[in-house]
Amino acid sequence: MTSGARMRRRDPENLVHEETGKLIEKSIFLAWSSFNIPDPIYELPDFPAIRPSGALTLIQQGLGLHSADMMGFRLRLENSVSEHYRMVPGHFDEDERRLSWMSKNISLLADDVCTKTASDWLELALDENHSDADRWYLGYSLLAGRILCGSESASSNQSIPLAIAFGGFANDNMREAPHPSGINAINCLFDASEQSEHSSSLDSWISILATHESVSSMLSISNRAADRLIQERKKASIECMSALVQLIPHDIDSASHGINRVVNEGGKSAKLLVAKNLDSIAGRDWRLGLDLYDQLSTTSDDEILYILASYLYSLCHDDPSLFQIRALNLIEIGNDKVTRRLIESGFRGYLDRNPSDDHSLLAMAWNHGGPLTRSRLKGLIFQQKKASKHGFEKTLSRIAEISESQGRILSEYILGRETS
């Protein structure tokens, strides 16, 4: 291998190292200037934490460690590359392809290396028996700065928020009650992020923290998730909706309050998210799912109504009478697309359990629907005749009452299928 080739191989690493240094400087400065960085969770009695005099002091420490710990940097970089880079089996020069990919993804790698650096520093600070207070200020400030910058790597990390909340990265810590200082540290970061243009960068943390009952209540996860869903009127957060759903099994009151707030105060995108999650909500609390359906069904928005039509039968599976009443209300809206969706997602199951069609849903859908809806219904009505002759005759009669010609067309269709 030539020296030129070796130099080219080193170039991406050097570029990532340089970019990581810039991000460390930028992030620590941003965090320190945005809010009051909390003191360490753990302090040794004989070695109390010495709070940095300012951002410049902390930046110098951080950059010094970054420059001195090349082995740690290379390990983090290698881990980052292995997580993001995808090899091509059989490629004739995989090393060259890997270097080329690294050169094109300097920002992604530097961002991820920064998160891993913050995690390593925090791990030293959260060692209850041998805590390093200096690393707390460095790790927390770096992490907070990356969050405030909108870092994808920091916001998607699942271990850091739980480690801070419970005061340690070891799994044993998470069996205990959350650490009050850790909860305060996360609250400080949440509050600071509300003032940032990248406030949605902590949405994934909200979803992660919602899975732990004690943590979710202390951090007011329900209110935080609902607030973000309500504020993001153009693009509501999937993670925040997921957090509210995950709260249901262990904190139904808080979850119900939060989701109802979203339905009552949120914009269309937030209400759409609730509608799309009705099945998951009902799977955890059936009554809450049905109550939310009833609230959303008062809308005139076609997109929301279409989603409601998709889920109605599954929501009412255990009580067909609840389906009949709500299905009739959807049909009477007169939206042909919504009615077709209702037929496709629920009518076959409904007729299997109630072939006589006591509420005349088939006839109502026929009379309120257009040609495509009636095309969908013909086969179902033919099946109804096989299962319940009385129900079929009632359906045919109701259709003919409103339109004699439509009743005749349907009758001829059924006769044609029987003789074919």
SULNOR-V243484 format. One line per field, one symbol per residue. burial: 1 if it has 16 or more other C-alpha atoms within 10 Angstrom, else 0. A space follows every 50 residues. Layout:
burial: ???
This chain:
burial: 00000000100110111011101111111111010011111110000010 00001001101110010000001001100110000000000000000110 01101111111111111111111111100011111111111111111111 11111110011111111110001100011011111111110111000011 11111111111110111010111111111110000111111111111100 11011101111110111111111111111011111101110110011000 00011111111111110001001101110110001111111111111111 10011110011111111111001100110111111011001111110111 00000110011001000000
